[in-house]
Amino acid sequence: MKNFDRSQRVADAIKRIVAEALQGEIKDFDMTRITVTQCVVTRDLSEATIGYSVLGSDEDRKESATRLSKVAGFLQRRIGDELRLRQTPRLHFKYDESVIESARLDELFHQIDKERKDDE
């Protein structure tokens, strides 16, 4: 269990570092539309998958994916400097569909509620 605790602490720290960097340190593209939703680190801390969502259109989502891959080296270096791990995890970014699904479900529930009220 101790390994899980350490990997979870590292994942939480990576999530915080990446979120902070995207909100203020990267100036070449408006990264403030990107929200870091989660981070999962392998047990051996060699890889980190960072989940993110994007406010905007599908085009914004594609552009954000491209930009994230371009700044991955900078983010990895920033993580290495701050966490001082023996090996800095290699970063992977994955678009988090749960935000869209949550909004879709919320809309469906509102629609059902409205239909119920109309039937009464």
N, C-alpha and C positions, 0 to 999 in steps of 0.2 A: 504494500500500500504506500510505502514511503516514496517510491518512484512516481506514482500518480500524483501525490501531493506536490512534488517538485515540478513535474511537467505542467501541472495546472497553474502553479505560481508563475512559471516561465511564460505560459500562454497568456495569462492575465497581464503580465508586464509587457509582452510584445504587443498585445492589443492596445494597451495604453500608449505605448511609444509610437506606434503607427498612427493611431488616431490623432495624437498631438502633432505629429509631423505633417499629416495631411491638412490639418486645420491652420497651420501657420508657417511652416518652414519651406514649403514647396511653392514657389512663386510663378513658375512658367505656365501653369494651367490652374483653373479654378477647381481645386480639389475639395473645397468646402461642401460641395454637393455630395461627396462620398461619405458614407457613414460606415464605420467598422462595426460589424455586428457580432463577430465571434472570432476566436482563434483556437485552433486545435494543433497541438504539438505532438509529434511522435514520441514514444516512450524514451527513445535514445536521444531526443532533442535535436535530431539532425534535420528535420523538416517541420515547417509550420505552414498550415493552411489558414489563410485569413479570409473570413467571410465579410462581404461588404454589400451595401445597397447604394443606389444612386437616385437622387431626386432628378427627375427629368424624363426625357423621351428615350426611345430605344437607341437613337443616335448618340445621346449623352452617355448611355450605358456602354456602348461600343467604344466611344472615345475614352471613357474612364478606364476601361480594361486595358486599352493600349497604353495610356499614361501610367497606370499602375505597373505594368510590366517594364516600362522605361525607368521608373524610379525605384525599382526593387533593389538594385545594388546600393543606392543611397540609403534606403530604409534598413537594409541588412547591416550596413556599416554602422548606422546609428544605433541599432539594437546591440551590435557587438561592443560598441564603445560604452554603452550604458550598462549592459548586463554582465560584461566581462566573463562570458562563458568560454570554455575550452574551444568549442566549435560553435559558431553562430549558425542557427538553423537556416536552411535554404527556404526562401519564401515562395509560396504559391498563393495566388489570389483566386477566389471563387465567388461568383455573384450569388448572393443569398436571395433565393426566390421566396423565402418565407414572408418577407415584407409585402410583396405583391399578393401572395396568397392570403395573408391576413386582411389586407384591404378588400380583396375580392369577397372573402367570407363575411366581412363586416357589411359590405354592400348587400349581399344576399340576405343577411339577417334583417337589415333595415327594410328591404323589399318585402320580405315575409311579414314583418310587423305591420307594414303599411297595408298589405292585402288583408290581413286579419281585421284591422280597424275599419277598412272599407266594407268588409262583409258584415260587420256588426251593425 
